[in-house]
Amino acid sequence: MINLELTEDNSLIDSMFDSLKVEKPENAVFAVVKCDKTPVGIAAFYYSDTVHIKGVGILEEFRSKGYGDFTTRVLLSRLADYGKEIIVDYVSDYFYKFGFNKKGGVMSVFPDKLIFPSKCKE
């Protein structure tokens, strides 16, 4: 079973970012994606007057299996519930299929414009 759960376990968070070889974002909320209780990836976000996705990372040995897409879809669905503009703090063509538009160096969408294409992996 695959699930995405919030975590404050700093040891787990630090371990995930060390394995991904990327810097852990400051002042973020973290959610770990697990497959059969095994951590396979992590998402970082924060919210204020808007909701910001700082990043989604999947451990190398679990890539190309749909975990990143699963994580992104679940995260977007949950963040849309806040009713605030969702901003991805970087530009990636991947987000266009969800209805995001490029705005300078970020991507953004309002919850009512969010699209969930039926195909998970492209």
N, C-alpha and C positions, 0 to 999 in steps of 0.2 A: 504494500500500500504506500502511496506517495502522499505526503502532506506538507504543509507549510505552517510553521508555528513560530510565534514570537519568542524571543529568548533574551535574557539578560545575563546569561552565563558567559562572563568575560573570557574564561578559559577556552570555551568552545568558539566564541567569536574570534578571538586572537588566533587560534589554531586554523580556522577556516581562512582568514586573510593571509596568514603566513603561507599556507599551502597554495593559495591562489597567487601569491607573490605580488599582491597589490596593497596599497596603504588603506588602513581602516579609516573610514570617514568619521570625522568628529561630530558629536551631537546628533547621532543618528539612532533610529530604532532599527533593530535587527530581527529578521525572520530567517529561520533555517529551514531548508527543504530537506526532508528525510525520505528515504526509500526503505521500507521495512526497518525503521528505527535507526538506520545508518545515515549520518549527515552526508549529503552529496552536494550541497550548495548553500548560498546565503544571499539575502537581499538586504539592502540598506535604504532607508527612507526617513524623511522627517516631515512634519506638518506645521504650518503656521497659518497665514492667510491663504496659502496654497499648499498643495501636497507635492513634495519633491522626491523623486526616485533618484537615489545617489548611484545605485548600481545593482546588478544581479550577476553573481558569479557561480559557476559550476566547476567542481573539482575536475581536473583533467581526465581522470579515468572514467568519469561518468558523462562526459560530453558526447554530443551527437546521439543522445537517447531520448531527447524530448524534455529533459528536466528543466532546462532554461525556459523553454516556451511555457511549460506548465507553471513554473514559478511566476513568470511575468503575467500570465493570464489570471492566476489567483490573486496576485498582488494588485493588479489593476482593478479587479472586481471588488476587492475589499476597500481599496483606496477611494473608489468611486462613491462608496457609501458616505464619505465625508461631505459630498456635495460641493467640493471645491475644485478649482482648476488643478489638473495633474500635470506636473512638469518633470520631464526627464532632464537631468542636469548635464546632458551631453547630446550630441546629434548622432543618430543611427537610423539608417533606412528601414531597419526592422520595425520601427514604431509607426511608420506610415500606415501599415495595414490595420492598425487599431484606431485610426482616425487622427493621429497626432499631426501637427503642423510644425514646421521649423520656425523658430522665433529667435533670430540671432544665433547664439551658441547653444540653445536648448531646444527641446521639443515640448509641445503643450497640447492639451485637449481638455475640454470641459466634460464632465461626466455624461451629460445628455448627448454628446457627440461621439462617445466611445463606441467602437465597433469591435465585435468579437467574431473574426472570420471562423468558419466552421472547421477549416483545416488547421491542425495544430502544427505540424512540421512542414516547412516549405524548403 
